[in-house]
Amino acid sequence: RTVTGVQTCALPIFGSSLGGFLAAKTAQVNQNIKQLILLNPAMMPPDYDMTKIKDMPQNILKELKDPKLFDTKIQADITILLGTNDTVVPNSWSIEFAKVQQATIKFYYDDYNFTKNIQKLPNIIKKIIEQKD
């Protein structure tokens, strides 16, 4: 949709965990998004057995499984920030997603919440955006 007198621009978006999944889904359908920065994104591979995850309703897990994210290239530059000690979202999911999306992965010795790097996170994101410009 265009609005008269409003200039469109290329937007970067950021998402963490489920927000990373939603950011990627949004970028699939919105060509104005030119850059994604994803923090420990919850990108469940299509062949993953959802029944292994016991503490989340299966109907929500089904929505987190989108095969298109693993077989169709998103037209945006993608950078993934991964905590190597993340015990919530397996790093292997993001690595598989990154291979298809030709994404850059930056590993940090950190947990799911980025506890050790949370104070640095704004500067990390700023540097990624500035590299794109």
Disulfide bonds with the S-S distance in Angstrom:
none
